[in-house]
Amino acid sequence: MFARSALTIALALCLTQPAFSAEDNTDKSVTAASNKTTAQNTSEANQADEQSLKPTIVNQMSDINTQSDNEPDTSKPVTPQTERALEKAQAVVETLPENPAASDDSSKTSTQEKSAQNWTLDGLNNANWVSDLGKGQFVEYAKAQVLLNRHHASPGVIDGISGKNMLKAISAFQVMNGLTATGLLDTQTWDLLSAGQTNDVFQSYTLTQQDIDGPYATSIPHDYAEQAKMKGLYYTRVTEMLGERFHMDENFLKKLNPEATFAKAGETIIVTNTREDLSDPVSLIIAHKGAKQVYAFDSNNKMVATYPATIGSTDTPSPKGTYQVKAVAPNPWYGYNPKNFIQGKNMKPLSLPPGPNNPVGNMWIALSKPSFGIHGTPEPSLISKTASHGCIRLTNWDANALSKRVKPGVTVRFLE
């Protein structure tokens, strides 16, 4: 069972609050603004100060040590109905089993041998629930992950592996649908996941010339000063872009398409057939540090979506208490300030251009707690497995999905 984190409250500014970029990750989205910033950063990266950062970035420049814990709480009061919703979300964590599925070695071996032959479009789409699958990578788990994704109980990256993020997604799905949260992929859960699903969970996709052309970056340097000189923090390869578009682990994408070159238009590959947008607005967001999970509720306190998350760290914990969504900014610029944390040898503020490999991914949901927010990531496979600089980090696709159903004023509550 996941132990709840005992994080000590300390204010850590994870990033500046960014403004909107023009469009999604294309040349148009960064051309005018990033050309100006690139030239500025090339000549002034080592001389920049707090006042010389690009003015289109909304900066929270107060020193981490001077930020006050006595800031007024501008969020809406938590109602008794909301309190019950919080208890329901906590129950998900409390009922998570240590091992989502167990079986003896002989049954796992026979199942693995059977499943190993089914990594085809038909094999994936025709997969049915099998008892005692155990731990491993199976077509049944891959299909279940897509179905969980469609029901907005996100397993994070879809990889066909029964990891902890999948376990949390199953447990959350069970709570969302009135079942006992066990984390077990049993017959009842499988049937409910599959009910009403008329579209194949995996599909064929034909690469386009635009897929091949990008834009792509040759590489993303680790050093923020070097990133600040770039036109955009684009994807670096076609498989990285496709993995994010279809919510897939990049290696899993390659596993399903061993003969693909991913280098020419007209090539057909196997990808997931993922979810549609949430139908109802989100009224409450719970960031549960112990579960490393974000829970979204509608106006009736019904849990409507869950996402695996990275929420702060021991050194730079997330805040405690209740706040509000302040703004939603797709394709944000990232304002690095060494007063918040030091990256490499960078001791001056920097402005990093938009792109999916931006430190906050391609979505920023600002909170009423200055410089804290919910955002994406350039490394989706590490969600809930590493630490953040105090903010709530989701996969880019989960952050984008949540952003479409929140607006300023939505309550965000942090739980231990």
Disulfide bonds with the S-S distance in Angstrom:
Cys14-Cys391 1.61
